[in-house]
Amino acid sequence: MKIYTRRGDGGETDLFGGPRVSKDHARVEAYGAVDELCACLGVCAAASSHEDLRALAREIQARLFDLGACLASPDAAHRRKAGLPEPGPEEVAALEAHIDRLERELEPLRRFILPGGTPAAAHFHVARTVCRRAERRSVELGRSEPLAEACLGYLNRLSDLLFVMARVENRRAGVADAEWLGLGG
């Protein structure tokens, strides 16, 4: 099978089990942002020197592939028939458990944190912002088409986890998070 088909040269793409749509369709924007987030997590895993954080990033990548496939398939019956996993409350709870475990390493927040620190922490901060974009694109899609119930909750909680992972990277490296001191600071 060739990597190129030329079918998308006119600005359209096939949805999984669905019609052809414009490449700027809300569904394509949503799963495209999830794909971008998955790539960002690959960079995070490559940059981290901590096996537990690398493994967690790779685990999240696998869940994001599932989520992207779910978003790429507009027909719920087709998703079920194809065996595509959809995020559920258990996936959201798993993210919360990771957050709770990692936060035990951190001092409580007293101010807003500026993205940065170690290269790995900075990459996790970028992934967090891409996650927020994926969430916004999914919210936009959800206005016109049904989404898996936990899709938005998963992305919302994931951005929280990525923020915590960035802070853990800095703490383990002995690098203080840069606090935002306000407009006069």
PyMOL commands that set and color helices and strands:
alter all, ss='L'
color gray80, all
select helices_A, chain A and resi 26-47+51-72+76-82+89-103+119-144+151-173
alter helices_A, ss='H'
color red, helices_A
select strands_A, chain A and resi 12-14+20-22+113-114+178-179
alter strands_A, ss='S'
color yellow, strands_A
deselect
rebuild
show_as cartoon
